[in-house]
């Protein structure tokens, strides 16, 4: 399920958009204003942001710029402003799409799906706030970078993309080091131990998700 942050200063509009999306298996988080939205993004990971422009205090233009300082999450601007220069301004500030109110529910859903398709699940995976991004070769938790070695990063990717699948040590050696490698099981265990420590130190509850299957290998549980 994809997680959507809806940002608008009108509660009625927040409720209406959530009402549209929830039957289509979207998890909706509502933020009534820019400050609340920034707080949400700081502590949670979202797949897409739906952003109103005309808000008191920090408006949608400013909020879009602020989000782009630290996140490349897809942003769709929803606004009653239909002037060509407003649309161009929104796209130049970092928005990915622009929908004019009042909008059609089917069009909104189609545009969200189109943006989400650009991020294939093989390259961009999120689990309980832990974000594995193959395109940027980065692992983050609450927008904080966790530095893994290349093999640790690749190994984690195999687990997080295949939840509940048990990987034997021999299987991991073949996937990560190669079929002809002379790497032994204890090398896998060493990489696993280091990876766990780094992710644990970042504050992510790794032991709730990354499990040892005694005598066989390891698996990832989303929980």
C-alpha positions, 0 to 999 in steps of 0.5 A: 500500500502506498502512503500519501501525505495530503496538505491543505489548510481546509479540513473539509478538503483533507477529508474529501481527498482521503475519502477519494483515495482510501478505497483504492488502498492508499494510506492517507496522512493529513496535514493542516498546513505547512508546519504540520506537513514538515513535521510529518515528513521529518519523521515518516516516509511517504510515497507521494505528497498532494499539496495545496498552494493557497495556505496561510503562513508558509504557502504551497510554493514555499513548502514545495521548495522546503521539501525539495531541500531534503526529499525527492518524494513526488509532489502533486500540487492541487490548487484553484489557481489555473494561470499558466504562469502558476503552473510553470512556477509550481513545476520549476519549484520542484512539483511533479504535476499540477491539478486544478480544483475542482478536480475529477476523482478519476483524474487524480487517481490516474495521475498519482498512479502515473507518478508512482509507476516511475518509482519501481518497487525494485529500486525504491522500497520502504519498510516501517520508515526504513527507505532502501533507494537503489537509484541513489544507493542510499539507506535512510531512516527518518531522513538520516543516512545509514552508511552501509558497504556496497555488499551490505546494501545489496544484501539488505535489498535482497531481504527487504524486497522479498519479505518472509523469504528465507535466504540460506547463507549459500544462496546469499554468497551466490547472489552477492559474491558470485557463484565462483566465490570462495567466500564462506558462511562466516563472512555472510554472518560478519556482514549481517552483524555489521549491517544490523549494528549500523541500522540499530544505531540509527534508531530503526528497530532492526531486531523486529524485522531482520530474523535469524533462521537457525541452521539455515540463514536469515529473513526479513519480516515487515511486521 
